Amino acid sequence: MAEYKEGTDHETNKQSFGKVATSESEHELGQNGAFVRQKNRFDTPFGDGEGELPVEAGRYRLIWASICPWATRQVIALKLLGMEDVISVGKVAPVRTENGWEFSLDEGGVDPVLKIRFLPEIYAQTDPEYSGRATVPTVVDVKKNIVVNNDYHKLTNYWETVWKPFHKEGAPDLYPEALRGEIDELNDILFHEINNGVYKAGFARSQEEYEKNYHLVFNRLDWLEERLAKNRFLFGDRLTDSDIRLYVTLARFDVAYYFVFHLNKKRIRDYENLWNYAKELYSIPAFKESTDFESIKKGYILGDRTENPYQILPLGPDVSVWEEPNNRTEKFGPLKELYR
């Protein structure tokens, strides 16, 4: 797998309509005003080797938030692979509170398995000396009641490989061995220039850093637009891990990044191939069921640490357009049934 040089959890600073809010993420700023992600804390891999996390059905609980692209791609992968009964899933509210991610969506405001109200509680229980942020995605070992992994870079790869004995019959091979080198290479590009690129533009504290990353994002989107003119998915006619990683950013672009992160050169719907590609992915149940546009807007715009003092949530953009037909079947033939 590719070795990433930077990365951590989804940064949850909320934004106003036109001004980036300040919060505890200020320590992730370089002297030149650049946004630099800190590293993940819990990165023990799954496997059968010494010191690795045992691959065991019913042992782990994945905590996610529908605002978060890093967490959402875990849920998409689990659904595509048919592992929803193998890994239990808990969900926090999209607007992070001053006490951290909150289980306010659950009855009584408490996670029914972990019996906690705020995600930082399980982090403190795991490591009382831990001073970082409690992040999503988080994987908890429910036997030991401790956090064991929040390495969103590699989590989908674990679901796709060492957890293969628990895949449903006919599950797609999202990380085929013959393509892993190419997938890792593209995933590295997607992380630095798309997934995290939007944050590097949105959290920049200098005009120079903002402009550099603004161009970085749109130059790569133009490149992807050309690639998807010739290929149904990023690797031809087969859906892979890379498509999941690209999709979660595309799904958030027009409803949040375009105006919140000042990435306003184009919307995704202004690209013919990227837009039709995104709509086709959205038509696949695993993607659609994991995409909550209203929660995405709330997560980026509301909250008591935003510079949106009246907590006004914009009514637009119109997300019903995601339901409109796409042209990928016309260009590439019927979508394979295994993705349905």
LOFI-501813 format. One line per field, with one value per residue (C-alpha): residue number from 0; residue in three letters; x, y, z. Coordinates in Angstrom, 3 decimals. Each point is the difference from the previous one (the first is absolute). Layout:
BEGIN
resi	NUM ...
resn	ala ...
X	X ...
Y	Y ...
Z	Z ...
//
This chain:
BEGIN
resi	0 1 2 3 4 5 6 7 8 9 10 11 12 13 14 15 16 17 18 19 20 21 22 23 24 25 26 27 28 29 30 31 32 33 34 35 36 37 38 39 40 41 42 43 44 45 46 47 48 49 50 51 52 53 54 55 56 57 58 59 60 61 62 63 64 65 66 67 68 69 70 71 72 73 74 75 76 77 78 79 80 81 82 83 84 85 86 87 88 89 90 91 92 93 94 95 96 97 98 99 100 101 102 103 104 105 106 107 108 109 110 111 112 113 114 115 116 117 118 119 120 121 122 123 124 125 126 127 128 129 130 131 132 133 134 135 136 137 138 139 140 141 142 143 144 145 146 147 148 149 150 151 152 153 154 155 156 157 158 159 160 161 162 163 164 165 166 167 168 169 170 171 172 173 174 175 176 177 178 179 180 181 182 183 184 185 186 187 188 189 190 191 192 193 194 195 196 197 198 199 200 201 202 203 204 205 206 207 208 209 210 211 212 213 214 215 216 217 218 219 220 221 222 223 224 225 226 227 228 229 230 231 232 233 234 235 236 237 238 239 240 241 242 243 244 245 246 247 248 249 250 251 252 253 254 255 256 257 258 259 260 261 262 263 264 265 266 267 268 269 270 271 272 273 274 275 276 277 278 279 280 281 282 283 284 285 286 287 288 289 290 291 292 293 294 295 296 297 298 299 300 301 302 303 304 305 306 307 308 309 310 311 312 313 314 315 316 317 318 319 320 321 322 323 324 325 326 327 328 329 330 331 332 333 334 335 336 337 338 339
resn	met ala glu tyr lys glu gly thr asp his glu thr asn lys gln ser phe gly lys val ala thr ser glu ser glu his glu leu gly gln asn gly ala phe val arg gln lys asn arg phe asp thr pro phe gly asp gly glu gly glu leu pro val glu ala gly arg tyr arg leu ile trp ala ser ile cys pro trp ala thr arg gln val ile ala leu lys leu leu gly met glu asp val ile ser val gly lys val ala pro val arg thr glu asn gly trp glu phe ser leu asp glu gly gly val asp pro val leu lys ile arg phe leu pro glu ile tyr ala gln thr asp pro glu tyr ser gly arg ala thr val pro thr val val asp val lys lys asn ile val val asn asn asp tyr his lys leu thr asn tyr trp glu thr val trp lys pro phe his lys glu gly ala pro asp leu tyr pro glu ala leu arg gly glu ile asp glu leu asn asp ile leu phe his glu ile asn asn gly val tyr lys ala gly phe ala arg ser gln glu glu tyr glu lys asn tyr his leu val phe asn arg leu asp trp leu glu glu arg leu ala lys asn arg phe leu phe gly asp arg leu thr asp ser asp ile arg leu tyr val thr leu ala arg phe asp val ala tyr tyr phe val phe his leu asn lys lys arg ile arg asp tyr glu asn leu trp asn tyr ala lys glu leu tyr ser ile pro ala phe lys glu ser thr asp phe glu ser ile lys lys gly tyr ile leu gly asp arg thr glu asn pro tyr gln ile leu pro leu gly pro asp val ser val trp glu glu pro asn asn arg thr glu lys phe gly pro leu lys glu leu tyr arg
X	0.000 1.154 1.744 -1.635 2.105 -2.753 -3.412 -2.338 -3.674 -2.560 0.481 -3.345 0.426 -3.233 -0.163 -2.192 -1.280 3.125 2.490 1.959 -0.530 2.821 0.208 2.347 1.296 2.210 2.857 -0.203 1.191 3.523 1.850 -0.876 -3.726 -0.230 -2.331 2.012 -1.862 1.289 0.444 -2.395 0.461 -1.485 1.340 0.480 -0.889 -2.510 1.424 1.242 3.563 1.581 -1.310 -2.728 -3.703 -1.807 -2.493 -3.102 -3.664 -1.997 3.049 0.209 -2.175 0.610 -0.980 -0.647 -1.586 -1.850 1.772 3.424 1.437 2.620 -2.671 -2.595 2.271 0.238 -3.776 -0.171 2.611 -1.741 -3.293 1.532 1.746 -3.052 1.674 -2.638 -0.753 3.701 1.071 -2.573 -0.455 -0.703 -0.655 0.635 -1.822 1.402 0.662 2.877 -0.522 2.510 0.181 0.728 -2.077 -3.316 -2.319 -3.076 -1.616 -0.421 -2.758 0.972 3.006 2.150 1.566 -1.915 3.160 2.740 -2.322 1.624 -1.372 3.129 2.638 2.941 -1.143 1.208 3.283 0.614 -0.832 2.445 2.862 -0.371 3.106 -1.405 -0.346 -1.103 -3.468 -2.428 -0.544 -2.167 0.299 0.780 0.113 -0.664 0.736 -3.236 1.528 2.658 -2.011 2.950 0.800 2.176 0.121 -0.752 2.289 -2.433 2.736 0.149 -3.282 -1.799 2.978 -0.320 -3.736 0.832 2.824 0.504 -3.756 -0.730 -1.206 -3.003 -0.917 -3.408 -0.184 0.732 1.425 2.072 3.782 0.653 3.749 1.088 3.529 1.088 -0.962 1.075 3.134 -1.952 -2.854 2.402 1.702 -3.294 -1.306 3.076 -0.742 -3.679 0.835 2.506 -1.700 -3.720 -1.105 2.395 0.599 -3.377 0.920 3.406 -1.779 -2.827 2.192 2.812 0.905 1.847 -1.066 2.996 -0.855 -3.679 0.739 2.595 -2.451 -2.955 1.919 1.212 -3.586 -1.386 2.974 -0.510 -3.759 0.703 2.328 -2.655 -2.598 2.147 0.669 -3.709 -0.817 1.624 -0.718 -3.211 1.907 3.513 1.318 -2.043 -3.226 0.642 -0.887 2.958 1.054 1.116 -3.550 -1.235 2.721 -0.765 -3.775 -0.107 1.666 -2.161 -3.147 1.034 1.315 -3.050 -1.833 2.971 3.487 -1.055 -0.950 1.300 3.550 -0.103 0.457 -2.307 1.539 -2.407 -2.554 0.225 -3.211 1.862 2.223 -1.735 1.906 0.641 -3.632 -1.464 2.536 -0.989 -3.707 0.512 1.871 -2.817 -2.463 1.746 -1.751 3.213 0.935 -3.466 -0.836 3.251 -0.522 -1.976 0.237 -1.892 2.374 2.985 -1.258 -0.713 3.411 1.893 -2.189 -1.555 1.483 0.967 3.553 -0.979 -0.039 -3.678 -1.436 -3.642 0.431 -1.602 0.013 -0.280 -2.935 1.967 1.456 -2.669 1.195 -2.900 2.201 1.935 -3.071 0.019 1.119 3.682 1.556 2.416 -2.190 -0.275 3.786 1.157 -2.952 -2.092 1.435 1.076 -2.582 2.528 0.100 -3.741
Y	0.000 3.560 1.688 3.324 2.873 1.960 -0.755 -0.267 0.123 2.109 3.576 1.246 3.743 1.486 2.892 3.019 0.840 1.877 -0.083 -2.878 -0.379 -0.413 -2.745 -2.597 -0.795 3.068 -2.238 -1.710 3.149 0.466 3.277 0.825 -0.335 -3.512 -2.609 -3.074 -3.030 -1.768 -3.769 -2.704 -1.399 -3.530 -1.798 -3.650 -2.050 -2.831 -3.436 -3.279 1.132 0.684 3.205 0.412 0.407 -3.352 -0.293 -1.099 0.566 1.828 1.309 3.540 3.075 2.689 3.532 2.423 3.365 0.691 3.359 -1.647 -1.230 -2.170 -1.773 -0.203 -2.016 -2.690 -0.392 -0.120 -2.766 -2.025 0.213 -0.974 -2.970 -1.114 0.353 1.988 -2.973 -0.684 3.472 1.852 3.653 2.978 3.544 3.387 3.232 2.067 3.139 -0.541 1.562 1.647 -3.404 -1.827 -2.301 -0.724 -3.020 2.232 -1.960 -2.995 -0.484 1.774 1.560 -3.051 -2.534 -3.254 -2.139 2.206 1.641 3.418 3.414 1.515 -1.767 1.447 -2.139 -3.205 1.673 1.028 -3.513 -1.432 2.363 2.514 1.816 0.524 3.720 -0.016 0.200 -2.928 -0.605 -1.747 -2.625 -1.789 -3.781 -1.264 -3.497 -0.664 -2.948 2.214 3.243 1.915 1.896 -2.149 1.814 3.424 -0.327 1.116 -0.214 -3.793 -1.117 -0.636 -2.042 -2.217 -0.505 -0.908 -2.474 -1.679 0.099 -1.807 -3.217 2.027 1.551 -0.836 -2.418 1.813 3.102 2.218 -0.158 3.649 -0.421 -2.596 -1.234 0.641 3.671 0.802 1.871 2.205 0.471 1.023 2.465 1.574 0.017 1.954 2.587 0.125 0.551 2.809 1.797 -0.723 -1.472 2.075 2.561 1.605 0.406 1.442 2.686 0.512 0.159 2.048 3.122 1.774 1.054 -1.789 -3.351 0.346 0.749 -2.770 -2.623 1.452 -0.617 -3.389 -1.192 1.273 -1.140 -3.505 0.147 0.928 -3.020 -2.287 1.405 -1.147 -3.408 -0.631 0.925 -3.290 -2.190 -0.784 -0.105 1.070 -3.428 -0.840 -1.921 -1.185 1.882 0.287 1.525 3.105 0.722 0.002 2.470 2.372 -0.217 1.234 3.273 0.429 -0.494 2.835 2.402 1.903 0.002 1.080 0.379 2.268 2.866 -1.001 -0.671 2.691 -2.609 1.886 -0.365 -2.785 -2.291 -3.735 0.206 2.297 -2.925 -2.343 -3.184 0.517 0.937 -2.977 -2.294 1.355 -0.408 -3.604 -0.789 1.679 -2.331 -2.983 -0.675 -0.210 3.529 1.531 -1.454 1.422 3.523 2.509 3.409 1.779 -1.361 0.983 3.598 0.087 -1.375 2.613 3.002 -0.335 -0.340 2.207 0.481 1.371 3.577 -0.433 1.576 -0.277 -3.661 0.501 -3.087 0.730 -1.633 -0.772 -1.325 -2.231 -3.568 -1.607 0.220 -2.983 -2.096 1.025 -2.538 -0.255 -0.851 -2.727 -2.886 1.678 0.354 -3.224 -2.396 -1.294 0.204 -3.372 -1.604 -0.776 3.693 0.038
Z	0.000 -0.601 2.894 0.705 1.254 1.644 1.368 2.900 0.733 -1.744 1.183 1.180 0.276 -1.219 -2.403 -0.580 -3.454 -0.962 2.855 1.444 3.736 2.494 2.599 1.417 -3.510 0.105 1.148 -3.419 -1.742 -1.303 0.264 -3.600 0.662 -1.426 1.459 1.066 1.309 3.074 -0.019 1.120 3.506 -0.191 -3.061 0.968 -3.101 -0.177 -0.777 1.429 0.661 3.363 1.534 -2.628 0.728 -0.296 -2.843 1.876 -0.823 2.656 1.836 -1.347 -0.218 -2.620 1.002 -2.841 -0.794 -3.223 -0.398 -0.114 -3.315 1.709 2.059 -2.770 -2.237 2.693 0.010 -3.806 -0.056 2.700 -1.875 -3.351 1.603 1.979 3.392 1.857 2.251 0.568 1.185 2.089 -0.839 2.248 -1.151 1.578 -0.809 -2.898 2.053 2.385 3.436 2.325 1.726 -3.243 -2.184 1.708 -0.214 0.049 -2.840 2.310 2.555 3.182 -1.743 0.794 -2.356 0.629 -0.092 1.431 2.570 -0.443 -0.927 -1.561 -2.082 2.018 2.937 -1.663 -0.979 3.614 1.135 -2.561 0.792 2.847 -1.294 -3.487 -0.676 -3.633 -1.442 0.051 -3.666 -2.547 -1.243 3.238 0.384 3.528 1.268 1.874 1.882 1.561 -0.299 -1.439 -3.201 -2.255 -3.335 -1.473 -3.026 -2.668 -2.655 0.159 1.562 -3.274 -1.177 3.080 -0.612 -3.607 0.707 3.385 0.658 -3.271 1.722 1.197 -3.353 -1.413 -2.907 -3.239 1.716 -2.294 0.300 0.836 0.465 -2.588 0.572 -3.585 0.251 3.561 -1.007 -2.416 2.458 2.777 -2.327 -1.045 3.579 1.052 -2.679 0.956 3.653 -0.470 -2.884 0.411 3.360 2.099 -2.737 0.645 3.681 -0.817 -2.018 2.482 3.117 -1.533 1.963 -2.774 -3.484 -1.488 1.617 -0.902 -3.651 -0.281 1.269 -1.901 -3.225 1.268 0.454 -3.288 -2.056 1.351 -0.578 -3.638 -0.238 1.489 -2.389 -2.923 1.562 0.547 -3.589 -1.031 3.013 1.855 3.299 0.916 -1.002 -3.058 0.453 3.567 3.160 2.386 3.298 -1.910 -1.178 3.590 0.971 -2.850 0.428 3.597 -1.015 -3.098 2.087 2.354 -2.586 -1.213 3.356 2.120 -1.465 -2.879 2.294 3.459 -1.209 -2.731 -2.738 -2.311 -3.450 -0.942 1.571 -0.564 -1.998 -2.425 -1.054 -2.450 0.832 3.709 0.548 -1.860 1.687 3.431 -0.755 -1.082 3.203 1.950 -1.757 1.635 3.346 2.065 -1.076 0.153 3.417 1.382 -1.383 2.072 -1.640 2.785 2.641 -2.132 -0.137 3.713 0.889 -1.947 0.728 3.460 3.471 2.920 -1.265 -3.408 -1.151 -0.799 3.167 -1.052 -1.014 -3.405 -2.192 -3.747 -1.758 -3.150 -2.094 -1.520 0.589 -1.865 -3.101 1.355 -0.820 -3.663 -2.643 -0.866 -3.347 1.123 -1.234 -3.389 -0.174 1.632 0.084 2.931 3.502 1.363 2.253 2.764 0.918 0.553
//
